[in-house]
Amino acid sequence: MADQDEPLLEMDEVAALIGVEPATMRTYNSRAKRRRAAGTATPADLPEPDRMWGKTPSWYRSTIERWRQDRANQPNVRDVPPAAE
C-alpha cells in the first residue's frame, strides 16, 4: 500500500524511472487500458493508475515497483530495464 505522502509519478516520470521512452510508456498504458476494458488484463500489464488528474494518469512509485516485480515473474515477458536511481 502506498504512503499518502509518497509523490505521484506521471507517465513521463515512470518512463524515465523504468528506462523506456515516453512513447513506449504510452503504449504500455494504452494496451493495459484496452485489456482492462475487455476483461483480459494480465499481471504483466501496467496497473491501473493510482490517481487521474483529468486525463493524466499517475502512479505511486511503489505501485510501479510492485508491477515491475510481478512482470519479472511472468513467463515470456520482455524484461523492463532496472530502475534508474
Secondary structure as GFF3:
##gff-version 3
##sequence-region A 1 85
A	DSSP	beta_strand	8	10	.	.	.	ID=ss1
A	DSSP	alpha_helix	11	18	.	.	.	ID=ss2
A	DSSP	alpha_helix	22	38	.	.	.	ID=ss3
A	DSSP	beta_strand	51	53	.	.	.	ID=ss4
A	DSSP	beta_strand	56	60	.	.	.	ID=ss5
A	DSSP	alpha_helix	61	72	.	.	.	ID=ss6
###
